[in-house]
Amino acid sequence: MTFKLKYKNNEETREIPNDNYTINDLLSELGLSSQTIVSKQNGELVIEDTVINDDDEIQLVQIIYGG
């Protein structure tokens, strides 16, 4: 089972390692914080506890802080 990951200018197909693999697991693998990333699953905003399914498209968007 695989999913498509889009992050910054990169797009790749990744394996789903287990049945309960979540956005939070993915962020941990990539060394990213859920406080600085907005996650989308198939175009819809999702929370970090969302399970990634076969053929999903996951997009991670970096939040930019400033003032």
N, C-alpha and C positions, 0 to 999 in steps of 0.2 A: 504494500500500500504506500502511496506517495502523495505529496502535496506540492503545490507551487509556492515558493516564497519570493516576495518582492520586497526589497529593502534598499533604499537609496536608489542607485542606478543599476543595481544587480537584480537578476531574476534567475532562480535556480529551482530544480526539482529535488526534493529531499524525501528520504524514507521516513515513514512513521514508525518509531521504534516499538510502540506498544499501544494497546487499545485505549488507554486513558491518557494519551499524550495531549497536553494542554498548551495554550499560548504561553502560559507562565513557564512551562518546561522549555519551550523553544527560546524564550527570552533568556533564561538561565544558561542554556547551551551557548548562546551567542554573546553572553556577558553584558546583556542590556538590562536596564531598569524599567519596570512597568511605570515608573513615575515620569519617565522622559520619552515614552513611546505610546502612540495610539495604535491599536490593532484593529484590522478589518479582516473579516472572513467572508469571502465571496461578495465583497463590496459593502457589507454591513458592519458597523461598529460593534465590537464585542468586548467582553471583559476577559481578564487573564485566565479565569477558570474554564473558559470555553474549550471543549475537546476538539482537536483537529481530526477531520475525517478524510477518507480517501478521495482524491481529486479536488480537495479544497484549494482555493487560492487565498493565501494569507499575505496581507500587505502590512508592513510595519512602517509607521510614519514618525519621524523624529520631531518632538515638540521643541520649538525654539523659544527660549525665555529671553527677555531683555526689556529694556525700557528707555 
